[in-house]
């Protein structure tokens, strides 16, 4: 008899949700992670009483009432509404594109005036079949918004010129003809009071945990401990990149404690949409939880080209990479007693609610 029913590789939201449900049903779980903490990318580090989102801003939002009730069993959520600001060379605009944006940009007053301005700019270019992201954006929203609020940010994010990026990346753009700055359309939204760590700690309360473990270097040892493995790491790395590596985008975070400033930018998220500023956004963490402490902590987010060994944040889901993933998926189906899941295991960008939905679906199939 093996010691555990499940070995769960990765203590992020997917692995932790599965571990919680499995242990609730009487299964014994060992959760391991290569980092020195649980929580994956939603981990928060406490600096001067401020919960700092160590791996970038995470705002929980969903329209799935069951998922909302599910996360609220672990922690109470506040009423934070994500209303980011765009900074283009010192000009500030509301996101997503709405009447506040259009009024500032064009001095229009009514939704009709804003619609007419957008249509006028679209007609000027008369793009029938967009061949790249630049043409797609202009055909959807016109030149002004594209140049000030999309172009620079997108080129920094992807590390390529917009006219070199495929059109499908922005099949649609969120445009509102109301004065509504709420970035998300979902019914439920907020930040866990006290940070995301509280959720993961409760999820893993009845599991054994080992940190600083490189599973792929000790695969045989750890596989021998459990009947089944839930693997949430990179699927191509698992197979030692035998078919070639999938593409990702990486990020570098530069966090600063500002002891003599209590409010640096007046908003949790400000995107820098010009081409010159090297970072894409600044996060001021205290505003996520309405913290009134006398200091503040900011994080500048720099997109980076990914190379083997770097943290993989965003899958590059173009046709070439998706086809390669399907080949890896065929390999994964041949693995005995190993199930691939989560963002890296499925080579798919998930919002947090979709991660939970996916993990709960796996629980139904498995247990």
N, C-alpha and C positions, 0 to 999 in steps of 0.2 A: 504494500500500500504506500502511495506517495503521501508526503506530508500535507500538501495543499491540493485543493480542487482546481484553483486557478492561480497562475503566475500572471500578473498584470505588469507589462513593461511600459512605464510612463505614468506618472502621478498627476497628469493634467485632468481636465474636466471630463473627457471621455472615459479614461481609465478609472477615475475616481467614482463616476456615476455607476459604471458597471460593477466596481468593487463593492459599493454600498448596497446595491440591489442584490448582488450575489450573497454577500455576507448576511443580509436580512433573511435570505431564504436558506440559511444554514450552511452555506458553502464557506470553506476556509480559503482565504486569499492572502497571497504575498504580493505586495506592490513594491516595485523597484523603480528607481529613477537615476539617470546619470548626473543630474544636478544635485546641489546640496540642500534642496528644499522641495517640498511637495507643492502642487498647484499648477505646474507647467507655466504657460504664458500669462495666466491670470494672477500669478503670485504678487502679493503686495509687500513692500518693505517699509517698515515704520521708521521714518526719519523725523525727529523732533515732534512726534505726535501726529505726523501727517502720513496717511496711507499712500505710498508711492507705487503706482502701477509700473513695476520694474521692466516689463516687456511691452510697453505701449498702452495707450488708453483702451480700457475695456468697459463699455457701457452695455448693460444687459437690457435687451428689448425683445419683445415677442408679441405676436397676436394669438399665440396658443395658450389658452387659459389653463390647461392642464400643466403645461411646463411652468407657467408663472406660479401656480399654486405649489408645484413641486419644489422650486428653489426657495419659496417663502417658508417652507417647513424648516429650513436650516437657519435662516437669518431674516431679520426684517429689512426691507428695502426702503430707501428714502425716495423722494419725489423729484430727483434730478432729471432734467430734460436736456438732451444734447442739442445745443444751439451754437455750432461753431461759427467763427468769424474768419473771413479770408482777408489777408493783408497782401495787397499788391503794391509794392513800392511805397508803402505808407498810406495807401488808400484802403479803407476798411469797408468790407461788404458782408452782408449776411448770407449764410448758407443754410439750407439749399437755396437755389435761385428762387426768389419770391418777390413780392411787391416791394419789400424794403430794399432788396438788391436793385431792382429796376428803377425805383425812385432815385436812389443815390447815383446810379450809373447814367440815367438819361433824363432825370428830372421830370419823369412822367408821373401822373397822378392816378389814373384809372387803369383797371385791368385791360380795357380795350386799347388804350394808348400803348401799353406794354406789348400786347399781342401784335399790334400793328408794327411796332418797331422791330420786333423779332422777325416777322414775316418779310418786312422790307429788306432786312439784311440777308435773309435766306434767299430771296429772289435775286439779289445782286450777284450771288455766286452761282445760282441755278444748277446745283449739283444733283443729278438724277440718280446715279449709282456710285455712292462713296467707295473709293478704293483704299482708303486708309483712315486712321483715327481722326486726323485733322479734318478731312472732308466730311466724315460722319458727324463730328461735333458741330461744324459750321452749318451743315444741312439741318441740324436739329435746333440750334440755339442762336446762330448768327455769329458774326465776327467778333464783336466787342466782348461778349462773355467768354468766348473761346480764348481770345488772346489774353484777357486779364485773369480769368479764374480757372481755366483748364490747362492751357498749353504748358506753362512753366512747371506747374505742380506735377502733371502727368509725365513730362519728360524726366523730371528728377526721380519720380517714383519707379519708372520702368527702365531708366538708363538708356533710353532711345528717343530719337526725334519722333514727334507725333505722326509725321508723314511716313515713318518707317514702321509704325505699329498698325496691327490689323484693325479694321473698322469695328469688328464684333466686340471689342473690349468695352465700348460704350454703345450698346444697342439702343439704350434710351438714357435720358438725363432727367433727374427730378426737377420739374418746373412747377411752381405754384403761382397762381394769380390771386393769392391772398397774402395778408401780412402775418404769415405764420413762420417762425424761425425754428420750429421743431424739426430736427434733421430726419427723424424716423416717422414713418406712418403707422407703426405698430401701436396696438392698444395699451400695452403695458411697457413700462420703462423705469429704470432706476439703478442705483448703486447700492450694494449691500452695506448697511450701517456697520462700520468697523472693518470693512474690507472683505475681499473675496476669500482670504485665508480661512475665515470662519466656516465657509461652506465646505471647503475641501477637508478641513480638520474633522468636521462632523461626519463627512462621508467615509473617512478612513479610520474612524474611531475603533472599529472592531477588526481591523486588518493588521497584519504584520507589515512593517515598512523598512526597506533598506535604501539608503541614499548613496550617492557617489559610486554607483554601480554601472559599469559599461557592459551591458547585457551581451552585446555581440562578441565581446572578447571572452565571455564566460558562459556562452550559450549552453553548452552541454551540462555544465554544473547546475545552472538554474532550471533548465528544462527537466532535469531529473527530479526536481522537487515537486512538480505539479502535474496533474493529469492533462491540463490544457493551458495554452498560453494566449493571452490577449496582447497583441503587439501594436503599439501606437506610434512607433518610430517611423522613419523614412523607409518606404517599401523598397526603393532601389538600393539603399544602404544595406538593408537586410540581406539582399542577394549579392552584396559586394560589387554593385554596379556592373554586374556581368553583362547586361545588355546595353550599357551606357548609362550616364546619369541623367535624371530628370532635371529640368531647370527650375530654379527658385529665385526669388529676390530676398535679400537679407536686409537687416537694419542694424544701425549702430545708435545706441542711446547715450547721450551725455547729460547727466543729471547734476544739478547744482542746488545746494542749500544756500538761500539768500537770507542771512540772519538779520539784516538791517532793513528788510522790506517785508511788509505784511500783505501786499497785493501787487504782483508784478504786472499782470496784463488784464485783469478784470474779467477773465473768462477761462474756463477749463481748457478749451481747445482753440488755438488760432493757427490756421493754415497759411503758409507763405507760398503764394502762387506765382511769384516772379521767378525768373530763370537764374538770377544772380545769387540769391540767398541759398546757401548749400543744404540747409535742412528743409524738410517739408512742413514741419509743424512744431509748435511749442505747446507742451502740456503743463498747466499749472494745477497740480494734483489736489490742493486743498479745496478747490471749488467743486470737486465731485461730491464732497461730503459737507459743504457749507461750514468748513472749519474756520474758527475765528482766532487761531493762534497768531502770535506776533511775528512769526517768521513764515517763509514760504519756500517751496521746492518746485523747480521747473525742470523739465526734460526736453532737450532738443532731439529730434528724430531725423537721422540721416539715412536715406536709402543707400544700399550697397549692392554691388554685384556679388552674387553668391559663388563660392567655390567649395569644393569638398572639405569638410571640417568646420564650416561656418554654420551658424544657426539658420535654419530654413524657415522663413516666415510666410512668404506668399508663393504658392505654386504658379507657374507660368502655363496656364491651361490653354495653350494654342493647339492646333491640330497635331503638330509633330509630337509634342509632349504627351498629349492625351493618347495617341496611338502607342507610344512607348509604354505608358502606364498600363494600357490594356494587355501588353505582352507580359509585364511584371505580374499583373493580376492573374494571368493564366498560370504563371509559376507558383504564385501564392496558393492557388487552389489545389496544388499537388502536395502542399506541406501538411504533414500529419499533425492534427491536434493544435494547429496554430491559426488564430483568427486575426486578421489585420483590420484595424479600425482607426477612427479619428482622422484629423486633418492630414497628417503625414502618411498614415497607413492607406488612406483612400485618395491621396494626392488631390485634395479638394479643399477650397476655402469654405469654412463653415462659420456662421455666426454662432454665438454660444448656445442659443436655444436649439439650434439645429444639431449641435454636438450632443446635447442632452437627449433630444428625440432619437438620434441615431443609436446612442448607447442603450436607451430603454428598449428600442426595437431589437437590438442584439440580445438583450436579457430575455425578451419574450421568446426568441428563436432558440436560445440556449437552455434556458432553465424552465 
